[in-house]
Amino acid sequence: MDNKLAVALVAKNVLLAGTEVRAKHKAMGLGSVNNVIVENDFSIVSTGLTESGLVVFKLADLRSGAPAKVYAEAIQGIDGMDPIRFAEVYNVTADGGKAVLGKRRGRKPKNRVVEEDDQF
């Protein structure tokens, strides 16, 4: 996920504690091999900003509860969706801007005014 998109989603309070994400992180491999990059499912514990403006996520593994700390670029999915698709639900573009809403299609709702004389 792009950092600008992460900043926009955090500003809209969409990425709250308890949101499930899929992220890449460093882990220890077989034979004590360090810095193996694996992808795993996590729950967001908290979010923060670094001094340089990067979004940092503190995560907890869904299976073991092991903590992890990753940057926004490591996030691969949010609640089972691609981050760009997830952002479109909240009218945010892929670069973190506000999406332009198109013309609504379909039948227009009828405005019914219930008068005081009408009883159901």
DOTOR-762244 format. One record per residue (C-alpha): residue in one letter; x, y, z. Coordinates in steps of 0.1 Angstrom, whole numbers, plus 5000, padded with zeros to 4 digits. Each point is the difference from the previous one (the first is absolute). Layout:
# residues N
AXYZ/...
***
This chain:
# residues 120
M500050005000/D501350354992/N500850235029/K497750274987/L497149764999/A500849885036/V500150365012/A496650074984/L498449685015/V501450075035/A498750364998/K496549874992/N500249775030/V499649694978/L503149815012/L499149965036/A501249755027/G498649664992/T500050034962/E501449694984/V502850054975/R502349784980/A503650125001/K503649904991/H502450005029/K503449875010/A500249675018/M502549745011/G500249704976/L501149645004/G503549965014/S500050345016/V500150184967/N499150375007/N498150244978/V497849764981/I497150204987/V496649835004/E496450104996/N497649965029/D496650115014/F500050265027/S497750225021/I500850375003/V500950095036/S500950374993/T501150244973/G502550285001/L502150244979/T503850034999/E501850334998/S500449964963/G496349954995/L499849624995/V497149815015/V501149725024/F497749725011/K500449805032/L498449674993/A499249675018/D500049674983/L496549854998/R501249645008/S502850055026/G499550365011/A503750074992/P500650384996/A501350154968/K500850354988/V499750084963/Y499850304977/A497050074977/E501949864969/A499949655017/I496249995001/Q498749764973/G496349995009/I497450155023/D497149795012/G500549764971/M500150274973/D502750174980/P500850335017/I499050204969/R496649834998/F499550055038/A500750374996/E497450034972/V497349905024/Y500850315021/N500350234969/V503850025001/T502149974969/A503249794997/D502250305006/G498150115031/G497850274985/K496350035001/A498149814973/V497650184977/L496549855003/G498349934967/K496450044991/R497649775018/R498249764977/G496849815004/R496650105013/K499750315020/P498449955034/K496550145004/N499750265027/R496949905019/V498550255024/V497949855027/E497250235010/E498450005034/D496749884986/D501549684987/Q500049725025/F501549664994/
***
